[in-house]
Amino acid sequence: MGCWKCAVSNRDKVSSYENDIISYIKQLSPNVNIILSYSVDRKEIDIYLPDFNLGIEFNGNYWHSHLFKSKDYHKQKSDFFKNKGIDVFHIWEYNWINNNDIIKSMIKNKLNLTSNKIYARKCEIKELDSKTYKQFCQKNHIQGFSPSKIKLGLYYENKLVACMGLGNLRANLGNKNKPKNYYELIRYCTLLDNNIIGGASKLMKYFERNYKPELLISYADNDYSNGNLYNKLGFIDKGFTNISYSYFNPKSQILENRFKYRKSELINMGYDPNKTEFEITHEMGLYRIHNSGILKYEKHF
């Protein structure tokens, strides 16, 4: 389960990162009310901002892995506080280190402190090439790039400020043999530290007008999304689909897709076919990281 020396070292790192987040919030809003280790009925949030009904959980790669937390730990915490009227924003250690600018932009947006506003009515829509779309998502979206057949960009004064990626339903999400006019909204992404007012709506209307969908679905990570964007776009909340997981590799310090470590792939690597995926990856020293759930949204036409 890990040695006590490693545990102490990792706990110190997590505390340091939490202090960095608090310092950043105070930098944005010096007078904001911050409550640390806010507790209700023995459930605790690391950072609570009552003025915004927002809780922030900092999840260390080590402390919040399968070594210490159950599969549904993060979902249970989010659900509990949501029932108390508090949205919980989960900040993972690997994201704070590797996507620090994106996380800070998200915090700023959640506190309604994104001062640079661009109105979509002043923007122009263009269909993007794959390279432009990929680079923009990698720089500005917390989940990075995901391939999309339809790539729409919103330009303000010849600068790309938002993009939307859509495509046919993905078979690996259980969507085999669906009609061609069934689509998935895969990404909506805006330029860091910018509030693109009406951007998603303008891009969505363009898509609907030009591609004539019959059904549009989308999935949101409950770690980050409160569903407000989907509500504005006319989606119906279909609830949770599952708790997803990835693998954090402490040697390379990167997060890896779980599909890389499917049982069939592990057997191809030479591992014991009589052992489970969990047993093998645990022996490999990988941390299994569970999120707080995936939400599904649908829009019918």
N, C-alpha and C positions, 0 to 999 in steps of 0.2 A: 504493500500500500504506500510505500514511500518512507524515507527516513526523516527523523525529527529535525535534523539540520537543514534539509531541503525545505521542510515545511516552514521553519522559522525564516529562512532566506526569502521564500516566496511571499510569505505574509508581509514582510517588510517592504517588498517591492510594491505589492498591492496598495498598502497604506500610502506610500509615496505618490502613486498615480492618483489615488483619490484626492490627496492634497493638491495635486496639479489641477484637477478638475474644479475643485472648490476655488482655487486662486483664479482660474479662468472665468468662472461665473462672477466672482467679485470684480474682476477687471471689466466685465461687460456691464455689470449693474452693481455699483458699490453698496447700495442700500437694500439690496434684495435680502429677504428673510430666508436664511438657510438653517435647517434643522438637521443635525447629524445623528445617525443611528436612530431614526424615527421608528418607534415600535407601537404596534397595535395587536393586542391579543397574542403576544409572543412572536408575531411576524415583524420583521425589521427591514427597513430600507436604508441603504447607506447614506443617501443624501435626499432630503425632502424640501421642496420649494412650495410652500403652501399658497403663495400668491398665484401660482400657475397650476395648482393641483397636479404637480409633477414630481415623481420619484425617480431617482437615478441609482441604479445598481451597478457597481463595478465588479465585474466577474473575472477573477484571475484565471489564467489558463490552467493552473495547477489546482487551485482550491475549488474551482467550479467544474472540474472534470468528473468523469465517472468514479474517480478515486474517492471523492468525498460527497458528491451530490447524486441524488436519485434522478432517474430519467425525467420525472415530471416536476422536479424541484422548482425550476424557473417559471414554468407555466402556473403552478400552484400559487407562487408569490404574485405573479402578474394578475391572475384571476382574483385573488383575495383583495388586493388593493384597488383593482378596477371596481369591484363591488362597493368599495368605500369612496368611489369618485376620484381616484388617483390613478393616472396613467404612469406606468413604469417603463422607463427607457433603460434598456440593458446595454451597458458599454463593456465590451469584451477587451481584455488586455491586449490581444493581438491586433485589434482594430485601433486601440488608442496608440499603439506603437507604430503600426504600419499605415494607418489612415487617419492620422491625427488631424489634418486640416479638414477632412470630411466630417469627423465627429464634432469638431468645434463649430463648423457651419451648421450642423444639425442642432446642436445645443442653442446656438444663437437664434435659429428659426423657431425652436420650441418655446423660447422666451420672448418671441415677437420682437426681437432686437435686430433683425436684418434690415438695415436702413436703406440699402440700395434697391430701389423698386423699379421694375421695368414692366410696362403695360403691354400685354400681348397684342392689343389692337394696333400697336406701332411696329409690330414685328412681321416678318415675312417667313412663310413656310417653304422649305426645300426638302426634297428627298435626298438622304445622305448616302455617300459611298461607305463601304464597310470599314475602311481604315479610320475615317473621321468619326464614325459612330463609336467604334471600339475605343479609340483614344479618349473621347469625351466621357464615356461611361467609366473607364478606368480611373480617370482623374476626379470624377465628381459623384460617383454612386458608391454607397457603402458596400454593395455586393459586387461591384466591379462590372465586367462585361459579360453578357450572355448573348449568344448568336440570335439574331432576329431577321426574319425575311423582309419585313417592312421597316424602314428606318427613316423617321421623320425628324427634321430639325427646325428649330425656331431661331431666326436670325434677327438681331437688333443692330442696326447700323453696320451690317456686314459681319457681325460677330455672332457665333453660335452660342446661344444662351440656354437652350433647353433641347432635349430630344426625347423621342418616344419610339420604343421598339415593340413591334407586334409580329405575330406569325401564326401559322396553323397550330392547332393543339399538339403539344408534345406527347409522343407515344409513351415515353418513360414515366409520365404522370398518369398513366391509365387511360389515355385518350385515343386508343386505336380505333380505326374504321369510323371516324367522325366525318360529317360533311365538310367540304372544302370551305364553306362560308362560315365555319365555326373557327373563331380566332382566340388568341391569348394575348393579353397585354403583358409583355415581359419586363419592360423597363420604362419608367418615366424619370428623367434625370434633369436637374437644373444646374446651372453654373454656380459654383461655391460662392457663398456670401451674397447671393442675389435672390430677391423675391420676384418671381416672374408671375405677375398677377394675371390670371386667366390663361396662362400658358397651356396647361394640361387640357383645358376645355377647348381651346382653339385647335390644338393638334388632334384631339379626339373627334371633333366635328369634321375635320378634313378627312380623317380615316373613314368615318362613317359614310361620308358623302362619296368618296372615291372607291371604296372597297366593298360597300354594301354587306356588312356582316349580318348574320342572323342571330348569332350568339357570340358574346365576348366574355371570357373569363380571365381572372387574374388571381395570383397568390401573393400574400403579403406576410412578411416575417413579423410576428408579434413582438419581437425584441425591439423593433424600431417604429412600426407603424401603428397609428391609432385609428386608421380607417377613414379619416376625414376626407382625404383626396377622393377615395372611391365613392363616398356619399355625394360629394359635389358633382361627380361625373355620372351619377345615376345608377350606380351598381347596387345590387342587393347583397347584403351580408349573408353568406351561406354557412358561417360558423367555422369552427376548427376542423381541419382535415387530419392533422397528425402533428406529433412532435418530431422535428427533424434533428439530425446530428451530423457532425463532421469530425474529422480527426486533426488534432493539433500535434505536430511533430516537434518535440522539444529540442531535437538535435538541429534541425534546419530552421526552427522558429517560424514555420509557416503552417497555415490551415489548409487541409487537403480534403477534397471531395470524398465522401464515403464510398462512392462507386468505384474508386480506385482500389478499395479494400474489400470488395465483395468476395464471398467464399470462393467462387470460381477463379477469381484473379489470384487469390492467396495460394490456392492449390497449384496454379500455373507457376507461381514463384517458388514452389517446392515445399510449402508448409504442409503439415499433417492434415490429411482430408478428414480425419476422425475428430478433429477439433472444430469448434465454432469460430465464426468471424470474431466474436468478442474475445474468446480465449487467445486466439492468435495475435490480434492487435494489442491486447494487454501485454502479452509476452514480448512484443516488439517494442514496448515502451511508449506507445501512442496514447494520447489522452483523448477519450471520446467526449465531445462537447455537445450537450443537448441545448437546443434553443427553447423559447417559451411557447412554441407552437406556430403552425402555419395556418393563416386564415384564407378562406376562399371567397371570391366575389364573382358575381355573375351579372351580366346586362343582356337583356333580351330585346329584340327589335321586331 
